[in-house]
Amino acid sequence: MVASAYLLINAELGAEEELVKTISKIPNVVEVYVVYGVYDIVAKVQAETMEKVKATITSSIRRLEKIRSTLTMIVVENA
């Protein structure tokens, strides 16, 4: 099974489109969307191992400027 997680992101006002472009270029990021609601961006991260998923989130995405906060939801079971 491939390891997956969804990352909900709050961005600085007006930085959403720029962040989506940047995040979509990061290895292991398979989907990125601007959304309305409590969060501004949703990203899906997939990799061969959960360690690679965690590294992508913590080292590549969460350190980006203009990201205010994140919430990570790790997939535990595929339908």
N, C-alpha and C positions, 0 to 999 in steps of 0.2 A: 504494500500500500504506500502511496505517495503521501508525504507529510504535508498538511495544508493548514493555513490560518487566514482569517480575515482580520484586517486592521482598519479600525474606524479612526479617522483623523480629524482633528480640529485645526484649521489653518488660520493664519492671519487674514484679516479682511482684504479681499482682492487678490490673494495669492493662490487661489484654488487652481486656476488653469495652468499656471507656471509649475506648481507642484505636481499636478497630474502628468505633465510632460516629463518632468524629471524622474518621478517615481516609475513611470512606465518603461524607462530605459534601464532600470536596475535589474540585474540578473535575478531570477526566481520570482519576479513579480509577473503574474500572468493576466491580471485584470485590474483596471483602475477606473473609478467613476467619480464624477462630481455628483453629490446628492444634496437634497434639501432635508432639513430636519436638525436634530441635535448635532450631527456630525456633518462635515463638509465634503469629505472624500472617503471612499471605501476602496481598499486594495486587497486583492487575493494573492497570497504568497504560497508557492508550492516548491518543494525540493525533495531530494531523495531521502533526506533525514530531517528529523525535527531540529537537530542542532544547526543545520544549514538554514532552516526557516527562521529560527531564533536569531542567528547571526545576521541575516538579511534585515530583519526588523530592527534589531538593536544597533547594528553597526552602520547600516546603509540608509534606512528610512528615518528612524527616530532622531537622528543627528542633523537632519536637514534644517536649515534656517527656515523660518516662517511656519514651522509646525509648532502649534501651541500645546497640543496634548494628543495622546493616542489611547485606544482601548484595543487590546488584542484578544481575539476569540480563536482558540485552537480547535481545529476539527478533530473530534475523537472517533467519529464513525461516519462512514459514507453510506448513503442510502442505496 
